[in-house]
C-alpha cells in the first residue's frame, strides 16, 4: 500500500488513469487469490492488491477533494467515510455468508468479479467527465 500511495503522489500519470489502475489492482488480486491453489501466488496477488489499494486510496481522495470547496471538505470527507464504513460492514457480512455456504475462495472470486463489474460501469459513466482542476473556482459558502 505504501508503494501504491507513493506512486499516486506523482504528477506524471493523469488522475483517471491512477483511479483505473488503482481499482483494477485489488479486483485482479481478489480474482488471483481466489483462483490460486498455493500460498506463493496468493502472496504475490496480495502484493498486487496492496499496491492497487494504496494507489486507489490516494487517487480517490484527490479526486474527491480537488473539486470540493474548502468549506465543504469536512462534510464531504465525513460522508465518504460513513458510506465506506457502511458498505464495508455489508460486504463483510455478505462475505461471511458466502464463505460459510460455499468457501473462502469463493468470496475472493465474487469480490473480484464484482469489483471488475463496478469498475466497468464506473469507467463508462465517467468517460465524459471533466477532470480538469479549476483552481480559480469560487469557494462556496454553506447554507445557514
Beta strands, then each sheet from edge to edge (+ up, - down):
end
